[in-house]
Amino acid sequence: MKENVFKEMLREKGLKVTGQRMLVLKTMAGHPGEHLTAEEIFDLARQSYPEIGLATVYRTLQVLVELHLIDKLSFDDGFARYELGRELGSEEHHHHHAICTGCKTVFSLEEDLLEVLEQNLLERLGFAVTDHEVKLYGYCKACRIKQQNKSEVTD
């Protein structure tokens, strides 16, 4: 993401372009595909701007979420996680997530697997889906192999 794109998005939303807002957006853009916690964003941002405070990061994240520039996600692990929002990305909908209940790894699924369902809802009910979020829970390949190895040892 280019800095001028961030600045223009902030101005379009009626916000001042501040160093902290730019730093948070640039930090997140520098970690695409990652689902960062506020603390992780804070730690990364401090590498280039040691004076930033955790409270500032939290306030900045809240403002950016309210403006739909970033998305706040919950993967049921006790942490709020953040990623760049659709307005700063190329997705029409949120992408989906597969979450390993063993090791807690989160996989982003870029395919929009619900297009047929959405079209069906529009044609049958006149209901136009504007957004959705899908979280799939299960076990990743590595955790499945670990489980198989444990069951083979106990057999």
Contacts in CASP RR format, 6 or more apart in sequence:
PFRMAT RR
TARGET T0000
AUTHOR 0000-0000-0000
METHOD contacts of the structure
MODEL  1
MKENVFKEMLREKGLKVTGQRMLVLKTMAGHPGEHLTAEEIFDLARQSYP
EIGLATVYRTLQVLVELHLIDKLSFDDGFARYELGRELGSEEHHHHHAIC
TGCKTVFSLEEDLLEVLEQNLLERLGFAVTDHEVKLYGYCKACRIKQQNK
SEVTD
1 25 0 8 1.000
1 26 0 8 1.000
1 29 0 8 1.000
1 84 0 8 1.000
1 88 0 8 1.000
3 22 0 8 1.000
3 26 0 8 1.000
5 88 0 8 1.000
6 17 0 8 1.000
6 21 0 8 1.000
6 22 0 8 1.000
6 25 0 8 1.000
6 26 0 8 1.000
6 29 0 8 1.000
6 88 0 8 1.000
7 17 0 8 1.000
7 22 0 8 1.000
9 69 0 8 1.000
9 87 0 8 1.000
9 88 0 8 1.000
10 16 0 8 1.000
10 17 0 8 1.000
10 21 0 8 1.000
10 69 0 8 1.000
11 17 0 8 1.000
13 67 0 8 1.000
13 69 0 8 1.000
15 21 0 8 1.000
15 63 0 8 1.000
15 67 0 8 1.000
20 52 0 8 1.000
20 56 0 8 1.000
20 57 0 8 1.000
20 60 0 8 1.000
21 60 0 8 1.000
21 63 0 8 1.000
21 64 0 8 1.000
23 45 0 8 1.000
23 48 0 8 1.000
23 49 0 8 1.000
23 52 0 8 1.000
24 41 0 8 1.000
24 45 0 8 1.000
24 57 0 8 1.000
24 60 0 8 1.000
24 61 0 8 1.000
24 64 0 8 1.000
25 64 0 8 1.000
25 69 0 8 1.000
25 70 0 8 1.000
25 84 0 8 1.000
25 88 0 8 1.000
27 41 0 8 1.000
27 44 0 8 1.000
27 45 0 8 1.000
28 36 0 8 1.000
28 41 0 8 1.000
28 70 0 8 1.000
28 82 0 8 1.000
28 83 0 8 1.000
28 84 0 8 1.000
29 84 0 8 1.000
29 88 0 8 1.000
31 44 0 8 1.000
32 84 0 8 1.000
33 83 0 8 1.000
33 108 0 8 1.000
34 83 0 8 1.000
35 73 0 8 1.000
35 75 0 8 1.000
35 81 0 8 1.000
35 82 0 8 1.000
35 83 0 8 1.000
35 97 0 8 1.000
35 106 0 8 1.000
36 44 0 8 1.000
36 81 0 8 1.000
36 82 0 8 1.000
36 83 0 8 1.000
37 79 0 8 1.000
37 80 0 8 1.000
37 81 0 8 1.000
37 82 0 8 1.000
38 54 0 8 1.000
38 57 0 8 1.000
38 58 0 8 1.000
38 61 0 8 1.000
38 80 0 8 1.000
38 82 0 8 1.000
39 54 0 8 1.000
41 57 0 8 1.000
41 61 0 8 1.000
41 82 0 8 1.000
42 52 0 8 1.000
42 53 0 8 1.000
42 54 0 8 1.000
42 57 0 8 1.000
45 52 0 8 1.000
45 57 0 8 1.000
46 52 0 8 1.000
46 53 0 8 1.000
61 70 0 8 1.000
61 72 0 8 1.000
61 82 0 8 1.000
64 70 0 8 1.000
65 71 0 8 1.000
65 72 0 8 1.000
65 82 0 8 1.000
68 85 0 8 1.000
68 86 0 8 1.000
68 87 0 8 1.000
69 84 0 8 1.000
69 85 0 8 1.000
69 87 0 8 1.000
69 88 0 8 1.000
70 82 0 8 1.000
70 83 0 8 1.000
70 84 0 8 1.000
70 85 0 8 1.000
70 88 0 8 1.000
71 82 0 8 1.000
71 83 0 8 1.000
71 84 0 8 1.000
71 85 0 8 1.000
71 86 0 8 1.000
71 94 0 8 1.000
72 80 0 8 1.000
72 81 0 8 1.000
72 82 0 8 1.000
73 80 0 8 1.000
73 81 0 8 1.000
73 82 0 8 1.000
73 83 0 8 1.000
73 97 0 8 1.000
74 80 0 8 1.000
74 81 0 8 1.000
75 81 0 8 1.000
75 97 0 8 1.000
75 99 0 8 1.000
75 104 0 8 1.000
75 106 0 8 1.000
75 135 0 8 1.000
76 99 0 8 1.000
77 104 0 8 1.000
81 106 0 8 1.000
86 92 0 8 1.000
86 93 0 8 1.000
86 94 0 8 1.000
91 110 0 8 1.000
92 112 0 8 1.000
93 112 0 8 1.000
93 114 0 8 1.000
93 131 0 8 1.000
93 132 0 8 1.000
94 131 0 8 1.000
94 132 0 8 1.000
94 133 0 8 1.000
95 108 0 8 1.000
95 109 0 8 1.000
95 110 0 8 1.000
95 112 0 8 1.000
96 108 0 8 1.000
96 109 0 8 1.000
96 111 0 8 1.000
96 112 0 8 1.000
96 113 0 8 1.000
96 133 0 8 1.000
96 134 0 8 1.000
96 135 0 8 1.000
96 136 0 8 1.000
97 106 0 8 1.000
97 107 0 8 1.000
97 108 0 8 1.000
97 109 0 8 1.000
97 134 0 8 1.000
97 135 0 8 1.000
97 136 0 8 1.000
98 106 0 8 1.000
98 107 0 8 1.000
98 109 0 8 1.000
98 135 0 8 1.000
98 136 0 8 1.000
98 137 0 8 1.000
98 138 0 8 1.000
99 105 0 8 1.000
99 106 0 8 1.000
99 107 0 8 1.000
99 135 0 8 1.000
99 136 0 8 1.000
99 137 0 8 1.000
99 138 0 8 1.000
100 106 0 8 1.000
100 107 0 8 1.000
100 138 0 8 1.000
100 139 0 8 1.000
100 140 0 8 1.000
100 143 0 8 1.000
101 137 0 8 1.000
101 138 0 8 1.000
101 139 0 8 1.000
102 138 0 8 1.000
102 139 0 8 1.000
102 140 0 8 1.000
102 143 0 8 1.000
103 140 0 8 1.000
103 142 0 8 1.000
103 143 0 8 1.000
105 140 0 8 1.000
107 140 0 8 1.000
109 134 0 8 1.000
109 136 0 8 1.000
113 134 0 8 1.000
114 129 0 8 1.000
114 132 0 8 1.000
114 134 0 8 1.000
118 129 0 8 1.000
118 132 0 8 1.000
121 127 0 8 1.000
121 128 0 8 1.000
121 129 0 8 1.000
122 128 0 8 1.000
122 129 0 8 1.000
139 147 0 8 1.000
END
